Amino acid sequence: MNEIVQPEAYSEVFYGACPHDCPDTCSMLFEVKGGELLSVRGNPDHPMTRGTLCVKLKDYEKRHYHPDRLLYPMKRVGPKGSKQFERITWDEALDTIVSRWKAIIDQYGPQAIAPYSYLGNQGLVHGLNGGDAFFNRMGATVTERTFCGEGSCTAWLLTVGPTAGLDPDSYIHSKYIVIWACNSVSTNLHHWAIVKDAQKQGAKVVVIDAYASRTAKAADWHIAPKPGTDGALAMALINSIIAQGLVDQDYVDNHTVGFEELKERASTRTPEWAAEITGVPADDIRKLAYEMATEQPVGIRMGVALERHYGGGQTIRAVTCIPALTGAWRHVGGGVTQFGVWEHPYKFDVMCRPDLIPEGTRVVSNLQIGRALTGEMQLDPPIMSMMCWNSNPVTQAPETDKIVEGLMREDLFMVSAEHFISDTASYADILLPATMGAEMEDMILSWGHLYLTYNTKCAEAPGEAIPNNEIFRQLAARLGFEEENFKWTDAECLEHYVDWSSPACEGIDLQYMREHGFARLKVGTPDDRAPHRDGNFPTPTGKCMLKVEGATNFVAPPFRQMYEGFQPGEALDPLPDYLGPRESHTNDPELAKRYPLNIVSPKSHYFLNSCYANMEDKQKGQGEQFVMISQHDADARGIRDGDRVQVGNDRGAFKGVARITDDVKAGIVVATLGYWRQLNEGTVNSISSGAFTDMGHAPSFSDNLVEVSRSN
C-alpha cells in the first residue's frame, strides 16, 4: 500500500518527497481528498525529516493551487518578455514545436537545438536527466549543467573517489563539527537538527563563512575568511597540523598517496602567510588545526559555496585531504561530507542514453548560455531553439543581461515547460504546463543523505498540466523515436533507473518504496558507518589521493548528459594549493579601484533558488531584495540604513535596500539569490561572471567585484 487511510476516511495520506534542489530531500506526507492536495507535512518516521519541513515547503499545497499557476499550453502573441500569451491545445503546442524543430534541423542540423535544465525538480524520472535521452537521440547540442557543486565533484572524485563519505546522520557521534561554506539553517535544515543534537551532547560547532549567516550565529565559533580565500586557510591548516606533529602517521602511511609531496607543498603555507590573505589571525588557524586533529571524531560538512571562486576546486581538494592527515576517517562521525549521491545505485546510462549521442556533438555550458545565444561564442551552427525546464536561467545563471539579450532574438524558437510564467518563461514562444510533486510518480534523487525517497501520484493536476516525462514521450512519438525507453511509463522508468540488484538495495524494491515511502541504503548504519576506517577509498589505488599524477580537468558525466566527448581536459596540478579569486584587490588592482567591494550571493531563506519568489507569503518572510553592507562601507558612500542602493559592475547592476549590519566585514556586501527580475530592478546575477573556476566548469558566483551607490 502506498497510502495510510485515516480512521474517519475523509481524506487519505500518501507518501511524498520534496522535489526541490536541496540536500535534505525530505520525506513528506500528502493529505488528499477527492483528488485535491489539502496539506503537506514532514514524515515523522524519517530519521532526517523528523516530521518537520522548512518554511519553503510547509504549505506546499499553496504552490499547487497558486492563482498564477500555468494551467494550459500557451503561445506567445506579444513581444518577447511581455508575458502576452493565449491558450492553445496540446496538439497545437506539440505540433508547433515538432514542425519548428524539423525545419531547424533541416536547415542547420540538430545541434542548432539546445536543452536547458537543472534541478528545479530532482526526480529520477522528471528531473535533471529526464530529457537527456530525448535530446541525445535528437543529436542536439549537449549542455553542461554546472550551477552547483560540479567543481566540488571533480575535486572530490580525484581525491577520495565516488564515496558518500561521512554519513550526515553520523554527525550525532561527532565531537567536533566544522561546517564550511554552508548556511545549514537555511539550506540544510534537517542536518542542522542533527548538528544541534550533537552540540547539546558537547560537540563543538565551528562555522567557516565569509559573513555571519544564521548558521554562523548559532555556532560556538565563527571564522570569517575573506571571500575566495578558503583555500589559503585550508593549506595553512595542513601546514599547521604537520608542524604541530598532529599527523596520524600510521593512517597516512597505509591509506594515502603523496604525503611527502604535500608536506613540501604546504611547508610555506604557514598560518602567518594565510592570515595576510584571509584576515583570519594566525593563532586562530593554529588553534583550529590543533582542535581538528585532536578532538576526534571530527566531521566536516562542506558546502557547495566553497567552490564558487577561481580556486574552488583546489580548495575542495585541500579540505578533503584533512581527515586523512588526522585519521578522522577511523571513527564513526569522523571524515568529510560532500554528496551522498555517489553511493546511490542510480543507472544514469539508462536514464540518459549517451550511446545515442552522435559522434562529434558539441558541448555548451549552461553558465554561458548568454554568450551562446548572443553570438559571442560564434557557434556553428548557431543555437536557433532552446527548450527550458526545471530551470530559470534569467535569475539563476550568471551574466543575466546577455541571457535576456539572447532570449529577445526573434529568430530564437524558445519552449518552456513550467509551473509559472517565470522570468525565463516570459520569453518563450510556446509554454507547456508541467505538473508538481503530488501530481506525478517519481523517486527523488538525494545528494545530501543515504535514503531513497518515493513520491506518490495522488492528486489530480489542475487544468491540463502533464509531467515532464510525458511531454518528452509525446514529443518522441511525434518525431518517430522508436527506442523502447521513450515508451516506458513513469513506473517502468523507476524499475529501470535504479539498480535494484545492487547490494545497497538489499531487501528494497519499488514495491517496498511504495509501501514505506523511504528506505535507507544498505551502506552501514549511522551508528557503525566508518567507510574508510581501513582506507578502502574507491580510487584507482584504494587510497586517499593527496597527490594525483597526470590528472586532467573534467565535469562529472551526470552533469553533461553522460557524454564523455569534449571534456575540458586541461592538466591539473598534482597537489592541492591556494588559487586566489580572479577579481580581487591582489589579483586585479585596477578593477578593484573601480569596483572595490567583494559580493557574496548566498541562497535565500524563504526561496528555494527562484522557486517561491513569486508567492506573497514567502516574499513577506524574505523581505524585499536587500544588500547587507558594513557601517564603514556605508559611511564612505553616504548610505543610510534602508536607503535604496544600486550594486553594479561592467556586467550589469541591480537595486535593493541597504541593510547596515555588523554581520558583514568592511569590503564585503551580501545579497541573496532567487528574487525574480520581473518583480525587482535586476537581480544579483546581473553582476555575476560566467567565467569557470579551476575545476569542473563550476561557477564564479563568489568571485565578483562591485561598487554600491545610493539610488535615486
N, C-alpha and C positions, 0 to 999 in steps of 0.2 A: 504494500500500500504506500502511496506517496502522499496520503492525506491523513490528518488527525481530525476525526469528527467530534465536534463539540456536543456535549450532552443535550443541549436544547435544540440542536440541529438547525439553528437559524443561519449559521454560517459554517464554513469549513476552513480549516487551516492547512496550508500546503507548505512544503519546504521551498525556500528560495535562496538566492545567493546574490550578494551585491555585485553588479556587473562593472563597477567603476574602476578606474586606474588608481588602485590603492593596494598596498601590500597586505592589508587585513583580510580582504576577500571574505566578508562576514557571511556567516550562515544566518539566514533570516527566516521568519515565518510570515507567510502571506495569509491574511484573513480575507476570504472571498465569499460573496453571497450573490447568487444569480448571475455569475459571470463578471461581477464588478469587484475590483480590489477595494476593500474597505479600509484596511490598515496594514502596516508592517511593524514588526518588532524583531529584536535580535533573538536568535535561538539560544535559550538558556543552557542547553546541553553541550554547546560547542565550547571547547576549552579556551578559545581566544575571544569569541564574541561575547560569551557570558551573559547573553540576554540583553545586551545594550547595542545601540547603534550611534553613530556620530550625528552631529547636528545637521549634516547634509542629508542623511538617509532616513532619519527617524520618522519623517512624514512623506515617504516616497510616493504614496498614493496621490499626493497633490501634484506631483510631476506627471503622473499618468494622465490626470484629468485637468491639466492646466488649460485655461481658455485659449492660449496661444498655440496649443499643440497642432502640428501639421497632421491633417486627417485624410487628405486626398491627394492624388497626383496633381501637379500643377505645372503650367508652362508660363514662361516669362512673357509679359505683354507690355512692359515698360522698360526704361533704361536699366542697364545692369546696376545692381546695388540699390535700386529704388523700392524693392520689395513689392513690385506690382506683378501679381500672378493671377491666373484664372484657372479654375478647376478643369481637369480633363479626365478621361477614363484611363485605367491601367493599360488597356490595349493601345490607346493613342500614345501614352507615355513610352511604353516599351518599344512600340513600332518606330516611334520617332528616334529613340536612342539607337536602335539597331540600324535604321536606314542612314543616319548620320555617320555612325561608326563605319559602316560598309563603304560609304563614299570617301571617308578619310583614308581608310585602308587602301582603297583602290588608287587614290591619288598620291598618298605619302608613304604607305606601308603602316603596319600595326604599331610600330614604335612611336608614331605620332600621337598615340593614346597613352595616357598615364593614370594609374590608380593612385589614390591618396588616402591613406587610412592610418589610424593609430589605435590607442587603447581606450577610446571613448566607451567601448564595450570590450571586456576581457574574456568573453566566451570563447570556447574552443570552436564552436560552430559559427557564431555570429560576430566574432571579434576581429582582432588584428589580422589573422591569417585567413579569415573566412572567404575573402575574394581572391586569394593568391592563385589558386588552381585555375580559376576562370581567366584571369589576366595572363597567367603563364601560358595557358592554352592559346589565347589570342595572339601571343607574341608581342604584347605591349611592353613599353619601357618598364624595366624593373625599378622599383623605388626603394631606397634605403630609408627605414623609419628609425631615426636615431635621436628622438627627442629626449630620452631619459634613461640613463643607466648603461647605454651601449658601450661607451668608453670604459666604464667600470667593468663591464663583462669581459672586454678584451684583456684588461689588466688582470682580472681575477682568474680567467682561464689560463693565462700564461703562467701565473704564479702557483695556483693550487689545483687547477683543472676544474671540471664540471662537478663540483661538490656543493651541497647545500650548506656546508659548514656548520656553524653553531646554530642549533635549533632555537628560534625565538622563544619557544616555551621553556627552554632550559635556563633562561636568564634568572629564573627563580632560585637557581643554585649558585649564581654568580655572587662573589663578594665585592667585586669592583666592576662597575659598568661605565663604559665610555660610549656616549652617543655622539657621533662625529658627523656634523653637517646634516642633521636630520631634526626637524621640528616635530617630534613624535606626537605631541599633544594635538597638533592639527592634522598630521598626515599619517600617523601610525598609532592611533589611539589605543587599540587593544593590546599592542605590545607595550605601550606605556603603562598600562594597568599591571602587567607582569613586572615591569621595572619598578613600579611603585611598591608592589608587594615585596620585592627583593630589598628595596630601600628600607621598608618597615622592619625587615629581618636583620638590618645592619649593613647592607651593601652601600658603598659609596657610589654616588652617581655623578659623573663628570660629563658636561656637555661642552663640546668644542664647536663654536659657531661664531660667525663674524659679528653678530648682533645679539641682543638679549631677547631671544624668542620666548614664547610661552614655556617651552621646554627648558630653556636655559635658566629661566627664573625659578623653576621648580627643582633645579639640580643642587647638589651640595657644593659644586664648584663649576663656575662658568669660565672657560678660557676662550678669549676672543682674538684669534689671529686676524690680520688684515685680509680682505678678500683675495683669494687666489694664492695665498702663501702657505696653505696647509701642508704642502709637500716639504717645505723647509722645516716645519715643525716635526713632521714625521721622520725626516732624515736626522734631525737633531735628537729625537727620541732614540733612534737606532744607535747613534753615536754615544749617547749617554748611558744606555743600557750596557753597551760594550765597555765603556770607560769605567763604569762603576762595578764591573765584574759581575754583572747580574745575568749573563747569558746562561741558559740551560745547555751546557756544552754537550751533554750526553744526547739530548734531543737533536741538537744541531748536527752533531757528528753522524748520527744514524738516519736522520729523516729530512735533511736539507741538502741542496746543491748550491755551492758558490759562496759559502760564508766568508772565507778569507778575502775574496774579491770585494764582497760587500763591506767588510770591515775596513778595507783600504779606502774604498769609495767614501765611506761615512767618516773617515778619520778627520777630515777638515770641516765636517758639517757640525760644528760644535754648538752648544746652546747659545754662546755669545754671538756666533755667526747668525743663527736663526733669530735671535732676539732683535737684531738690526733689521731683519727682513719682515718678521711677523708682528713685532710690537709686543710679543709675549716675553716677560722677563726671563732671563737665563735660569735663575733659581727655580722658577715655576716649571720650566722644562725639565730640569733635573729631578725635581720632586715628582712630577708626573711620570717620568721614566722609572724612577725607583718604585713608585706605587704600582705601576702597571706590571712590573717584573715580580713584585713580591707579594701582592695581595691576591693570590690565586684562590679560586678561579676568576680570571678577568675576561669579561665579554665585551667585544667591540661591535657596536651596530653602526655600520657605515651608511650614510645617506647618499642618494643619487646626486645631491648638490656638490659632493666632493669632486666630481669630475668636471664641473662646469666652468673651467678656465683652461688656458692653453696647456698647462702641465697636469691636467686632471688625471690622465691615465697613469703617469708616473707616481702621482700622489697615492692613488689606489694601490699600486704595487708596493710602495713603501709601507703603507699601513698594513697591508696583507702579510708582509714579512714579519711583523712584530710578534704575533702569537707563536710563531715557530722559534724565534730567538729566545723567548721567555719560557717556552714549554707550556704555554696556556692550553694548547690542544690536548694535553694529557687529561684534562679534567672535564667532567660534566659541568656545563656552564662556562667553559673556557674556550676561547677562539674568537672568530670574527664572523659576522653575518653580512652577506651581500644579498644574493637572491636565492630563495629556496627552490626555485623552479628547476634547477639543474638536476634534481633527483626525482622530479615528477615524470612519470612514464608516458609523456605525450609523443605522438608519432607525427612530427612536423612534416616529414616527407610525404606522408599520406594526405595531410591537410593541404599542402602547398603544391604538390606535384611538380617539383623542379625539373623532372625528366621531360616535361612538356615545353620547356623554355627553348626557343630556337638558339642555336649556337651563335655567339657574337652579339646577343641582345645587350643593349647598353644599360647603364645604371645611373639614376639621378637621385640625389639626396632630397628628402622632404624638407630638410632645413634650408635648402637653397632653391626652393620652388619658385620664389620671386625672380631669381636670376634666370631660371629656366624659362619662365613664362614671358619675360620681357625681352628675351633675345640676348641678354648679356652673356649667356653660356654659348651662344652660337651653335645650337644643336642642329644636326641634320639627320632626320627631318625635325622641324620644329614641333613642339607639343601643340597639337590642334584640338585636343579634347582631354578633359580630366574628369574623373569620377571621384567624388569625395564622400566618405562615410566614416563614422566613428572618429571624426577629427574636425577641428575648427582652426585651420592654419592662420586665419586673419587675426586671431587673438593669440594663438599658442606658438606660432612659428616666428623666427626672427625676421628682421628686415620687412616689417609689415607693409610699409608704403610700396615696396616693389611688388609684393604679392597682390595688393589691391590694383596697382597699375596693370599687372598681368591679367588679372581676372576681368578687368574692364575691356579687354580686347574683344571686339565684335566678332572676330573670326575664331574665337575660342569657344568650343561647344562644351559647356560645363553641366555635369549631372551631380546632384547631391541627394543622398539618402539620409534623411534627418528626422528629428523629433520636433524641431522648431526651425523657424527661418532665422538661423544664426547669422553671424557676421559673414561667414563664408557662403552659406546657402543663399544669401541675398543676391549673390552674383550668378546664381545658377540659371541655366536655360530650362532645365527640367528638374522639378523637385519630386522626390519619392518619399512617401510617409513610411517610416520604419517603426516596428514595434518596440516596446520597452520590456523590462525584466519579467514581469508576471505574465506576459503575453506570448512567451516562447520558451521552448525547452532548450536547455543548454547545460554544460558544466563550465564553471568559471575558473579560468587559469589563476593560480596564485603564485606571485613571485615573492611573497612575504611569509609563508609558513608551509607546513608539511601536511596539509589536508587537501583532499579532493572535495569539491563543493558543488552540489547539484541544484539546479534551478528548474522548478516545475512550470509547465504551461498550464495556468489555472484561471486566467482572466481573459475575457474577450477583448480583442483590440478595438479601440474606438475607430469610427469611420472606416476607412479602407486600408489601414496600416497593415503591412506584412513584414515578416522577419527579413533581415539582410540576406540570409542564405536562400530564402525563397525568391528574392529579387534576382540573385545570381543564377538560380535554377531556371527561372523563366527566360532570362537573357541567353543562357547557354542553349536552351531548346530552340529559341528563335535563330540563333547563329549556327545551329546544326552540330553542336558539340556532342559527340556520341559516347564519350568516355563514361564508364559506369558511375564514377563519383559524382557526376553532375545530375544524377537521378536519385541519389540517396536522400531519404528523409532525414530530418534532424536527428531522430533516434538512431538511424543507421550510421550517420556520421559519428555519433558518440561511440558506437560499437567499434568503429574503425580508427578513431582518432586517439584512443587510449590503448596502451599495451596492457590489456587486462591479464596477460600471461606473465607479466613482469613479477619478480619476487616482491617488489614494492606493493603490488596489488593482491598479495596472497589473501584469499578469503573475501575479496572485493570484486564485484562486477556491477554492471549498470543497474541491474535489479536491486542489488544491495543499496546503491546510491539512492534510488527512488524510494526505498523503504526507510532509509535513515537520514538522508539529506546531506550527510558529510561522512568522510572516513579518513582516519589518519593513515598515511602510508606506512608500510612495514619497514621503517628505516631506523628502528630504535625508538625508545620512549623518551620523553623529556627528562626522565629521572635516570636514564642509563646511557643516553646517546653521547658518545665521545668518538666521532668517526675517525679522528686522526690521532688517537691516543698512541698508536704504534705506527704513525706515518700513514701508509696506505692512501696517499693522495692520488687522485685519478689523473696523474700526469704521465708522460712517457717514462719517467724514471721511478714513479711511485713516491717521489719526494716533493717537498715544497721547494719551488724553484726560485731561490734568492737571486740566481743568475740564469738567464736564458740565452744561450748562444744561437745566433742566426735567426732570431725571431723577426717577423715582418708584421706590419700593421694589418688588421682585418676587422671586419664587422661580423659579429656572430650571425650565422645564417638565418635563424628565425626572423631577424630584423631586416632581411633583404630577400624575402620570399624563397628562402632556402637556396638561393643562387650563389654559386661559387665563382662565377665569372667576374672579372674586373674588380677584384678586391683591391683595397688601397695599395698594399704591397710595399710601402716604404720600410727600409731597415729600421729596427728599433734598438735602442741602447740595451745591451745585455743586462744592465743593472738599473735598479731604480735610482732616481735622483730628483732634485728640485728643478723644475722648469717654471719660471715666473710667468705671470699673465702677460699677454701681448700689450694690453692697454694699461699702462701704469706710469707713475712718475719716473720710475727707474728705467723702464724699457723704452718709453716714448715721451720724453720730457716736453717736446714741442706740442704734442697732442694734449698733454696734461696742463699746459699753460692755458689752453682754450677750454678744456673740459677737466677741471681739477678733482671731481668727485667720483669715487667708485660707487656703482649702484649694484645692490643685491636685490633679486626679484624672487622671493620665495612664494610658495603656494598660499592661497588664501584659506582662512579658517572655515568660512561658510560656503565656499565654492569648491567644486571638485574639478580642477583645471577650469574650463569655462562652463561646465555644467552648473546649473542652478543660478548663474549670474543674471538670468533674466527673470527670476522669481522674487517677488516683492519681499517675502518674509526673509529670504536669505540675504537680499540686498540690505534690508534693515539691520540684520545681525552683523554683516560685514562692514557696513558703513560705506560712504562714497569713496571713490578712488582717492587714496591718500599717499603722502610722501613723508616718511619719517626722516627727520633731519636733526642734527645736534644744535644746541643753543649757539655754540661757537660759529658754525657754518651759517646758521640763520641770521645771526647778528651781522656777520660780514656781508650779507646780501640784503639787509633791511627787511627781512622776512619775519612776520609775527605769526604766532600760533593761530591756525585757522585761515590764514591767507590762501588765496588761490595762487598756485605756482605752476610754472612750466618747467619740465625736465626735458633736455634735448641734447643732441649731438649732430654730427653730419648726416646720420642715417634718418633722423626724424625726431619727433617730440610728442609728448603727451602732457595733459594737465591734471592736477589733483589738488587736494587740500593739504597744506603743511601741518604736520604734527611734530612740534618741537619736543624732543624727548631725550632722556639720558640712555635710552635703550640702544642708541647708535653712537659710535665714536665720531669725533671730528674726521672729516674726509670721506665719510660713508653716508649714503642715503639708501633707504629701503622702500620699495613699492611692490605690492604683491600682484601676482598673476591672476588672470581669469576674467577680469572685467570685460564687458562687451564694448567694442568700438562704437557700435550704433547707439549705445546709451551713454557714451562718455566722449570726451575730447581726446581721442587717441588712447592707446593702452601701452603698458610698459614695454612690450616687444617692438614698439615703434623705434626704440633706440638700440635694439639688440643686434649684434653682429651675427651673420651667417657663417663666419669662419669656423672651421673644425678645430677641435682640440688635438692633442698629440696622438690619441688612440681612439679607434672605433668610430671615427667621424662623429664624435659627440659634440654637443652644442656648447657655445661660449656665453651662456646666459649670465654668468658672473664675471665676465671679462670685458666690461664696458665702462668707459669714462663718459661722464655727462657734466653739464652745468645746470644749476637750478636758479630760476629768477622769479620774481613776483610777476603775476599775470594780471593784466587789467581786465 
